[in-house]
Every structure is written in C-alpha cells, then in structure tokens.
C-alpha cells in the first residue's frame, strides 16, 4: 500500500504538524493540524487536533504540507 504523502511528497505520519488551507467567503488562511491518525486507502484521510483544540478530519490530502516531522526533529 502506498504511503500517504503531502503536497511535496513527504510521508504523513501521526505526530506530524501540518498546514492546510481554509477559505470562508473571500478570506483565505492556513490552519495548523497536529496529526493523530492517518488512514491510507483509495481515499486517504488525516485526522487530528487543530490549533483551537477541535477535532479535524481532512480528506483533500493534496493540499497538506508537513511543517514539523518528529522523526527529523530528533
């Protein structure tokens, strides 16, 4: 099975901090997500907790970018 990867081709695993785009009307910004679960498959999903502490599930993995990888961090 193929690993779940972000926009830049980096593997997404639990513990990653990722950014994803949000749009409300004409306003656009980036939100943070601390990944707790990655579900691979034909339609992969990533879920975790956002910067406000709310549970978030993302289905459009092509828009995610890994910012902090715990493996690279040390």
Secondary structure, 3 states (H helix, E strand, C coil): CCCCECCCCCECCCCCEEEEEEEECCEEEEEEEEEEEEECCCCCEEEEEECCCCEEEECCHHHCEEEECHHHHC
